[in-house]
Amino acid sequence: MKELVKIDCYIEEYKNQSNCLSARLRDKKTNKKIILSGKNVNKEHLLKFLSQAKINQDIMPTIYERNGTDKIVVRGYIVSVKEESIEVCIDVESGGYLFE
């Protein structure tokens, strides 16, 4: 059985290849990009979820700051750790992501 981990994250906004504003998760501790994997991963759902932070920024004003108190928690098991990223599979009981 894989060990369930909990990773505290913040949202990083950046310009994608089409020069449009996009968002991704970064680990607060290591600043590595979080890559979600598994059958339960839905990119559209994740982007809608992350957009809620912008809409509700008055409730969680530090969600875009690495050292802020607001965070998104990712739960799953680690598939791989690379120099720039951590891949987390969320296909486990209690796996996924949420604002905390």
ZICORLIN-V844354 format. One record per helix or strand of 2 or more residues. SS is the DSSP state (H for helix, E for strand). FROM is the first residue (numbers start at 1). LEN is the number of residues. If there is no record, write none. Layout:
ss = {SS:SS}
from = {FROM:FROM}
len = {LEN:LEN}
This chain:
ss = {E:E:E:H:E:E:E}
from = {5:21:33:43:72:85:96}
len = {11:7:5:13:10:5:4}
